[in-house]
Amino acid sequence: MEYGKIKREFHIDASPEVVFEVISSPAHIREWWGAETDLEPVPGAIGELAWGDKAAAQAMVVPITVVDAEPPRLFSFRWVYPGGEVPTPANSLLVTFELVPSGAGTVLRLTETGFREQGWEIAILEEAYQEHVVGWDTHLAHLSEYLTQLVSTP
């Protein structure tokens, strides 16, 4: 296995405008990803994702920087996961959501790259890659369910 990139693609019965809002808005990110954030969906915006209780210092906090925000077709960010310093091309993973209109819905294409570029030993690389595979499979299922509920609610 190359451990170079994670790719997922699926169809959502929601417009690209709605999908973009859900993948990039703090209020929606909380619902499908379970993370608190104050991130603004504009290129260069710096923020963090926090899972758990920050007030009690029991949260996992991950720095995040928006790379591209082109509504309603593209949203990408860099993150240092697990947490660390401010993301740069040298120390982070790049996550890209590409949204393609498809009938009345959207094809969402997710790609995460940068694993091999971290310079990790093979055991650490394999573990991090597998954690992200499981994580994206879980969170993208939540995203799909959340969007389905969102667009079917009158």
HELIX and SHEET records of a PDB file:
HELIX    1   1 PRO A   16  SER A   24  1                                   9    
HELIX    2   2 PRO A   26  TRP A   33  1                                   8    
HELIX    3   3 ARG A  116  GLN A  118  5                                   3    
HELIX    4   4 ILE A  122  SER A  152  1                                  31    
SHEET    1   A 7 LYS A   5  ILE A  12  0                                        
SHEET    2   A 7 GLY A 105  THR A 113 -1                                        
SHEET    3   A 7 LEU A  93  SER A 102 -1                                        
SHEET    4   A 7 LEU A  74  TRP A  79 -1                                        
SHEET    5   A 7 GLN A  58  GLU A  70 -1                                        
SHEET    6   A 7 ILE A  46  ASP A  53 -1                                        
SHEET    7   A 7 GLU A  36  THR A  37 -1                                        
END                                                                             
